[in-house]
C-alpha cells in the first residue's frame, strides 16, 4: 500500500507504539500479573460485563493474531521444499510449528526465556547482516525507489501504518511476564523502551533495504517471502536461505510469545469467572488448558 514510503509507515506505527508503551510500562509495574491487559481493565472498570467482554475479545484477538504469524512461518519454511510440494507443505509446516511451540510453552517460564534468547539472537544477527550487506554491497539502495515521488498518497501511508501496527503487537505481551521476572519495577520499563526502540530502528532499516532493492511488483509477487527475495540482489541464493531461516525464527518467536500470553490471560479471565472454569486449571504448575485450547483454535 505504501510503495516507496514503506519505511515511513513503520515509523508512524512505531510512534503510536511508543505512546502505548508508556502506558504499559506504568501499568505493568503498578498492576503486575500474568494477564497484563486483562488485569488493567479489571482494575480500571471492575469485574463486570464491559471488562469481561473486552477481556474475552482480547483473548480471541490472540488467537487471530497467531494466524498471520503461523502463515508466515509456513510460507518461509515451504520455500525449502520442491515447488510441487510447497502449497500443501506450507499448511503442514505452519501446523507443525504451532504444535512444537505449544509443547515448548508447557515447560517452565525459564525454559521459554532461554529458547527465546537463542531464537531472537540468531534472527537479529541475520537481519543486521542483511542490512549491513545491503548498505555496503555493490548494488546498494536504489534511491529512486524510496524517494518521496515513489510514495503512495498520505491516506494510503496512514492506512499502511495502521495495518503494519500488528508488527508491534508483541510489546503488549511483556505485561504477561510481570510475575515471572525478577525486579519488575526495574526490568519491565527497560524491557519496553529498549526493545521497542531497537525494533523500530530495525524495522525501518529492513523495510528500507527491501523496498530499496526490489521494485514493488516483485515484492507483491513474493508477498509470502518478500524479505528473503529482497536479499537475492546482493546476497544471492545464500542470502535468500539466510533470511528465510531468520524469518522462520522471527515468526516462531512471535508464535511462542503469543501462546505464552494467551495461556496466561485465559487463565486469569477464567479465575475471574469470565470464561469456563476449566480454563483456570493448572497442569504441571502451568496454565496448560488455555494454552492447548488457544493452539487448537
C-alpha positions as CSV (number, residue, x, y, z in Angstrom):
1,X,0.0,0.0,0.0
2,X,2.8,2.4,0.9
3,X,5.2,1.6,-2.0
4,X,8.4,3.6,-1.6
5,X,7.0,5.1,1.7
6,X,7.0,1.8,3.4
7,X,9.8,2.8,5.9
8,X,7.7,5.8,6.8
9,X,4.7,3.6,7.6
10,X,6.9,1.6,10.1
11,X,8.0,4.8,11.7
12,X,4.4,6.0,12.0
13,X,3.2,2.8,13.6
14,X,6.3,2.9,15.8
15,X,5.3,6.3,17.1
16,X,1.9,5.0,18.1
17,X,3.6,2.0,19.7
18,X,5.8,4.4,21.8
19,X,2.7,6.1,23.2
20,X,1.2,2.8,24.0
21,X,4.4,1.6,25.6
22,X,4.4,4.5,28.1
23,X,1.1,3.4,29.5
24,X,2.0,-0.3,29.5
25,X,5.3,0.4,31.3
26,X,3.5,2.3,34.1
27,X,0.6,-0.2,34.4
28,X,2.8,-3.3,34.2
29,X,4.7,-2.2,37.3
30,X,1.6,-1.0,39.2
31,X,-0.6,-4.0,38.3
32,X,1.8,-6.9,38.0
33,X,0.0,-10.1,36.9
34,X,0.1,-12.9,34.4
35,X,-2.7,-11.5,32.4
36,X,-1.4,-8.0,31.6
37,X,-4.1,-6.0,29.8
38,X,-7.0,-8.1,31.4
39,X,-5.8,-7.0,34.8
40,X,-5.6,-3.4,33.7
41,X,-9.2,-3.5,32.5
42,X,-10.5,-5.2,35.7
43,X,-8.7,-2.8,37.9
44,X,-10.0,0.2,36.0
45,X,-13.6,-0.8,35.4
46,X,-14.2,-3.6,37.8
47,X,-15.1,-7.2,37.1
48,X,-18.3,-6.7,35.1
49,X,-19.9,-7.0,31.7
50,X,-17.7,-4.4,30.0
51,X,-14.3,-5.6,31.3
52,X,-15.4,-9.2,30.9
53,X,-16.4,-8.7,27.2
54,X,-13.2,-6.8,26.5
55,X,-11.1,-9.5,28.1
56,X,-12.7,-12.3,26.1
57,X,-12.3,-10.2,23.0
58,X,-8.6,-9.7,23.8
59,X,-8.1,-13.5,24.2
60,X,-9.8,-14.1,20.9
61,X,-7.6,-11.5,19.3
62,X,-4.5,-13.5,20.4
63,X,-6.0,-16.5,18.5
64,X,-6.5,-14.3,15.4
65,X,-3.0,-12.8,15.7
66,X,-1.5,-16.3,15.7
67,X,-2.8,-16.9,12.2
68,X,-0.6,-14.5,10.2
69,X,2.4,-15.5,12.3
70,X,1.8,-19.2,11.6
71,X,1.1,-18.5,7.9
72,X,4.3,-16.6,7.5
73,X,6.2,-19.3,9.3
74,X,4.8,-21.9,7.0
75,X,5.4,-19.8,3.9
76,X,9.1,-19.3,4.6
77,X,9.6,-22.9,5.6
78,X,7.9,-24.1,2.4
79,X,10.5,-22.3,0.3
80,X,12.9,-25.2,1.1
81,X,10.5,-27.8,-0.4
82,X,10.3,-28.7,-4.1
83,X,7.8,-26.4,-6.0
84,X,5.0,-29.1,-6.3
85,X,5.1,-29.7,-2.6
86,X,5.0,-26.1,-1.5
87,X,1.2,-25.4,-1.3
88,X,0.5,-28.5,0.9
89,X,3.8,-28.2,2.7
90,X,3.0,-24.7,3.8
91,X,-0.1,-25.9,5.7
92,X,1.6,-28.9,7.2
93,X,4.6,-26.8,8.4
94,X,2.6,-24.0,9.9
95,X,0.6,-26.5,11.9
96,X,3.7,-28.3,12.9
97,X,5.3,-25.0,14.1
98,X,2.3,-24.2,16.3
99,X,2.3,-27.7,17.8
100,X,6.0,-27.7,18.6
101,X,5.9,-24.2,20.1
102,X,2.8,-25.2,22.2
103,X,5.0,-28.1,23.5
104,X,7.7,-25.6,24.4
105,X,5.1,-23.5,26.3
106,X,4.3,-26.5,28.5
107,X,7.7,-26.1,30.0
108,X,8.7,-23.6,32.6
109,X,8.9,-19.8,32.0
110,X,12.7,-20.1,32.4
111,X,12.9,-22.7,29.6
112,X,10.7,-20.4,27.3
113,X,13.0,-17.5,28.1
114,X,16.2,-19.4,27.2
115,X,14.7,-20.6,24.0
116,X,13.6,-17.1,23.1
117,X,17.0,-15.7,23.8
118,X,18.6,-18.0,21.3
119,X,15.9,-17.6,18.7
120,X,16.0,-13.8,19.0
121,X,19.8,-13.7,18.9
122,X,20.1,-15.6,15.7
123,X,17.3,-13.8,13.9
124,X,18.5,-10.3,14.9
125,X,22.1,-11.2,13.8
126,X,20.8,-12.3,10.5
127,X,18.7,-9.2,9.9
128,X,21.6,-6.9,10.9
129,X,23.8,-8.8,8.4
130,X,21.0,-8.3,5.8
131,X,21.0,-4.5,6.4
132,X,24.8,-4.1,6.6
133,X,25.5,-6.1,3.5
134,X,22.8,-4.3,1.6
135,X,24.1,-0.9,2.5
136,X,27.7,-1.7,1.7
137,X,27.1,-4.1,-1.2
138,X,27.7,-3.4,-4.9
139,X,24.0,-3.0,-5.7
140,X,23.3,-0.6,-2.8
141,X,19.9,1.0,-2.4
142,X,18.1,2.4,-5.5
143,X,17.3,5.9,-4.3
144,X,14.5,6.4,-6.8
145,X,12.5,3.5,-5.3
146,X,12.3,5.2,-1.9
147,X,12.3,8.9,-2.9
148,X,9.1,10.9,-2.0
149,X,8.0,10.7,-5.6
150,X,7.6,6.9,-5.2
151,X,5.4,7.2,-2.0
152,X,1.7,6.5,-2.0
153,X,-0.8,9.3,-1.2
154,X,-0.9,10.3,2.6
155,X,-4.1,8.4,3.3
156,X,-2.6,5.2,2.0
157,X,0.6,5.7,4.0
158,X,-1.5,6.2,7.1
159,X,-3.6,3.1,6.3
160,X,-0.4,1.1,5.8
161,X,0.8,2.3,9.1
162,X,-2.4,1.1,10.8
163,X,-2.1,-2.3,9.2
164,X,1.6,-2.7,10.0
165,X,1.0,-1.9,13.6
166,X,0.4,-5.6,14.0
167,X,4.2,-5.9,13.8
168,X,4.5,-4.1,17.1
169,X,1.7,-6.0,18.8
170,X,4.3,-8.1,20.7
171,X,5.1,-5.2,23.1
172,X,1.9,-5.9,24.9
173,X,3.0,-9.4,25.8
174,X,5.7,-8.1,28.0
175,X,3.0,-7.3,30.5
176,X,2.1,-11.0,30.8
177,X,5.5,-11.9,32.1
178,X,5.3,-9.4,35.1
179,X,5.1,-12.2,37.7
180,X,7.8,-14.3,36.0
181,X,10.6,-11.7,36.1
182,X,12.9,-10.5,38.8
183,X,12.7,-6.9,40.0
184,X,9.7,-6.0,37.7
185,X,9.8,-2.3,38.7
186,X,13.3,-2.0,37.2
187,X,13.2,-4.7,34.5
188,X,9.8,-4.1,32.8
189,X,10.2,-0.4,31.8
190,X,13.7,-1.2,30.4
191,X,12.3,-4.1,28.5
192,X,9.6,-2.0,27.0
193,X,11.6,1.0,25.9
194,X,14.9,-0.7,24.9
195,X,13.2,-3.5,22.9
196,X,10.7,-1.1,21.2
197,X,13.4,1.5,20.3
198,X,15.6,-1.2,18.8
199,X,12.7,-2.8,16.9
200,X,11.6,0.5,15.4
201,X,15.1,1.1,14.1
202,X,15.4,-2.4,12.8
203,X,12.0,-2.4,11.1
204,X,12.8,0.9,9.3
205,X,16.2,-0.3,8.1
206,X,14.9,-3.7,6.9
207,X,12.0,-2.2,5.1
208,X,14.3,0.4,3.6
209,X,16.5,-2.4,2.3
210,X,13.6,-4.4,0.9
211,X,11.9,-1.5,-1.0
212,X,15.3,-0.1,-2.0
213,X,16.4,-3.3,-3.6
214,X,13.2,-4.7,-5.2
215,X,10.6,-2.9,-7.2
216,X,7.1,-3.1,-5.9
217,X,5.8,-5.7,-8.3
218,X,8.3,-8.4,-7.3
219,X,7.6,-7.7,-3.6
220,X,3.9,-8.2,-4.2
221,X,4.5,-11.3,-6.2
222,X,6.7,-12.8,-3.4
223,X,4.4,-11.5,-0.7
224,X,4.7,-14.6,1.5
225,X,8.5,-14.5,1.4
226,X,9.3,-11.0,0.2
227,X,12.1,-10.3,2.7
228,X,14.1,-13.4,1.6
229,X,13.6,-12.4,-2.1
230,X,14.9,-8.9,-1.3
231,X,18.2,-10.5,-0.2
232,X,18.9,-12.1,-3.6
233,X,20.2,-9.0,-5.4
234,X,23.2,-8.6,-3.1
235,X,23.5,-11.9,-1.2
236,X,22.4,-14.4,-3.9
237,X,20.8,-17.7,-3.1
238,X,22.7,-18.0,0.2
239,X,21.1,-14.7,1.3
240,X,17.7,-16.0,0.4
241,X,18.3,-19.0,2.6
242,X,19.7,-17.0,5.4
243,X,16.8,-14.5,5.5
244,X,14.2,-17.3,5.1
245,X,15.7,-19.0,8.2
246,X,15.7,-15.7,10.1
247,X,12.1,-15.1,9.1
248,X,11.1,-18.6,10.3
249,X,12.8,-17.9,13.6
250,X,11.2,-14.5,13.8
251,X,7.7,-15.8,13.2
252,X,8.3,-18.8,15.5
253,X,9.3,-16.3,18.2
254,X,6.1,-14.4,17.7
255,X,4.0,-17.6,17.9
256,X,5.8,-18.6,21.0
257,X,5.3,-15.2,22.8
258,X,1.6,-15.0,21.7
259,X,0.9,-18.5,23.0
260,X,2.7,-17.6,26.3
261,X,0.5,-14.5,26.7
262,X,-2.7,-16.2,25.6
263,X,-2.3,-19.0,28.1
264,X,-1.9,-16.7,31.0
265,X,-4.6,-14.3,30.0
266,X,-7.2,-17.1,29.6
267,X,-6.2,-18.5,33.0
268,X,-6.8,-15.2,34.8
269,X,-10.0,-14.5,32.9
270,X,-11.3,-17.9,33.9
271,X,-10.3,-17.4,37.5
272,X,-12.4,-14.1,37.4
273,X,-15.4,-16.1,36.2
274,X,-15.4,-14.6,32.7
275,X,-14.5,-17.9,30.9
276,X,-15.4,-21.5,31.8
277,X,-13.6,-22.7,35.0
278,X,-11.8,-25.5,33.1
279,X,-9.5,-22.8,31.6
280,X,-8.4,-21.9,35.2
281,X,-6.8,-25.4,35.8
282,X,-3.1,-25.6,36.2
283,X,-1.2,-28.6,34.8
284,X,2.4,-29.1,35.9
285,X,2.1,-25.6,37.5
286,X,1.3,-24.1,34.1
287,X,-1.9,-22.7,32.7
288,X,-1.9,-25.5,30.1
289,X,-5.7,-25.8,29.5
290,X,-6.0,-22.3,28.0
291,X,-2.7,-22.8,26.1
292,X,-4.0,-26.0,24.4
293,X,-7.4,-24.5,23.5
294,X,-5.7,-21.4,22.1
295,X,-3.3,-23.6,20.0
296,X,-6.1,-25.9,18.8
297,X,-8.3,-23.0,17.7
